[in-house]
Amino acid sequence: MASKIVANVLKSGRIAHAYLLRGPSASIKEALAFEFAAGLLCDHPAPDGSACGTCYSCKEVAKRAHPDLYVIQKEGSAIRIKRSHEVLREALSRPFHSRRKVFILQDAEEMTDEASNALLKLVEEPPSYVVFILTTGNASKIPETIISRCQVIPCRQLPAPHEDREALMERGKEAERLLREILESSPVEEAVKYAKTEPAERLNLVSLLETAVYQRIGRRVESGFDRDWSADEDTKGDYRALTALVRAKDRLSGNVNAFLTFSILFMELNRSFRLVDIKGKTT
Ligand SMILES: [Zn+2]
């Protein structure tokens, strides 16, 4: 699904300045970050926006040697200011070869405060040709000021093979019922109810809600929406909801007060879907 989202971003041609790939698997996020970068830098992209795989840029991205691709990894235990100064300098000079400059910032949660302040300046007012792709396994450690400027792309692992199709469909239906129930009730009352459950059940609730939102996106991806995708109100709502769910999961894992976390989450879900007739669309 994450890969489909990236494909749709490339297809739409409407590229945001910062994306946050968030998920547990470093290899999945890394592969996706480079696939994304190839699509952004490709000299002759296919009509659907995907990388051709054969041009100079695609080959150089594969070798991780493209002159407009910068990969920033942690040194020792943290991403330090020296690198962020380099990033600042590089971001302010025009691309050498491609239309864009792409910065992949791996394990963004490892940024020092100074480094994230420097990055924040860039994502607040990025030069038009700059795209940041941040990856993280722990979004709760990234300042909200940065996350709020990123499009969050959750990178989930594929379901285990023993999860058969029927079980997945059942879970999908349960997820949609749950989302509807939460949107139809008072956020605070629902928060009281779910805050009383066991920690594992709380995380399961958030995962189910994520599933429900993914299904909404999936249906739209499959119906091949070619219109102005990133400006689409439904899509904006879905993204906003996913970002809220990602944050809630991190808060719950970090033992932040469950009632508070759920109150914020349910209010944010209500706001995300305010303009959408979710009852009609999820049945
Ligand atoms: Zn290419």
Residues whose N, C-alpha, C, O or C-beta is under 5 A from the ligand:
A	BS01	ZN	C42 D43 H44 A51 C52 G53 T54 C55 C58
